[in-house]
């Protein structure tokens, strides 16, 4: 990838295939956070690529489905 991804954009960690939102650039690393939240991880700038919009959407849907399965029946929506 040429250049460093902008904060707020989505990128793929090519080492693992994980998609994350770019949260910052600290200590020579790109900080990524999973789509929909979770624990951030560091990735070398040469190991990130822009995430295709369709893949970001797919991750959001997966997250929503996972959360829906975890809801307690009869509990708040």
Secondary structure, 3 states (H helix, E strand, C coil): CCCCCCCCCEEEECCCCEEEEEEEEECCEEEEEECCCCCCEEEEHHHEEECCHHHHHHHHHHHHHHHHHHCCCCCCC
